[in-house]
Amino acid sequence: MRRPASRRESEAMTAVKRLYPWIACASILFSVVAVVAGQFGPDPYLDPLNVTVSEYAVSDRGGMTEVAMAVLGIGSLALLAGLRSAGAPVRGAPQWLLAVWSVALVVAALVPTTPIGHDLDTAAMVHRYVSVAAFVSLPAAGALLVPRLSSDASWKPVARVVEWVALAGGFGLLAITYVAMPGERVLIGLVERVLLGTEVALLAVLAAWLVRLTWWPVVTKAVNFPTYHRFIASRS
């Protein structure tokens, strides 16, 4: 039979849960700054508009881009843990998609792609597939969260923002799919960075509101926010 947690243990667990949102926010901020800084490290002749973040990372001698990806993945796991501990409506498919995003980022950071102009090896193929999994899973999680957040009084104030960011991520997925296949990689670096920006924005919205609910809880009135995109809102 499991022993009931003591008061000290309960207080320690509560303190850890209250740290999850800050860990998530700090990791997001660090990753954004590190990725931006990493753009100035590689070969100056690389064009960020036509070179993917992964290809830039291979040329990043300091490894700043890989570190940023790994930190963002770990921070996303902290965000997921914080959402669950706060009772956010993420259980089921959304939490699994968030977990896929988080683990895929860490794996992509640890298993780099091949340098530009080289044939893809096994490691590069692994990197490609986990990157695709990461790109797809987060916008999908956001889309599934929209109706859940809309029906939760505590999370309803950010439901519309999540909806718009999830839609932007969906359009970004369509754009990068076109550019990577029939578009012959024209401006693939720009499209990928815009897509990543929408995905990081989704994480930032969830993390910032989680900080608010965890540290400064308020009684939220049941306000009916109209949902503009019924296709997303109809999904649960």
C-alpha positions, 0 to 999 in steps of 0.5 A: 500500500502506497504511503501518503505523502507527508506535509513536507513532501507535499510542499516540495511537490507543490514548489516543483510544480510552480517552477514548471512554467518558469522553466518553460518560459526560460527555455523558450527565451534562451532558445530564441536568443541562441538560435538568433545568435547562431545565425551569425556563427556559421559560414557567412556565405550561407543564405538563411533564406535558402538554408534550413536551420538544421543545415545551419546547425551543421555549420555552427562550430559552437553548437549553439543551434543544437543546444537551443533545440535541446533546451527547447525540447526539455523546456517543452516537456516542463511545459507539458508537466506544468499543464498537466499539474495545473489541470489544463485540458491537455490529456489525450491526443494533445499531450501526446503530440506535445510529447512527440514535439519535445522528444523529437526536438531533443533527438534532432539536436543529438542526431545532426543532419549531413553538411550541405552537398553531402549524401544523406546517411542514416543519422541524417534520415533520422534527423529528417523524420524526427524534424517532420514529426516535430513540425507536424505535431505542435500545430496539430496539438494547438488545433486540438486544444482550441475547443478544449481551451474554449470550454475551460473558464481558466484557459478561455482568455487565450483560446482565440490566440491559440487558434490563430497561432495554430492556423498560422502553423497549419498554413506554414506546414502547407507552405513548407511541404510545397517548398520542399517538394514541387517548389524545389526548396526556393526560400525554404529557409525563410518558410521554415523559420516562419513556421518555427516562429509560429510554433514557438509562439504557441509554446510561449502563449501556453507557458505565459498563461500557465505562469499567470494561473500558477502564480497569480490565480484569478477567478475567470468569468465565463465569457463567450469568445466567438470562434472564427474557425469552426473547422478547428473548434469542432475538433476535440 
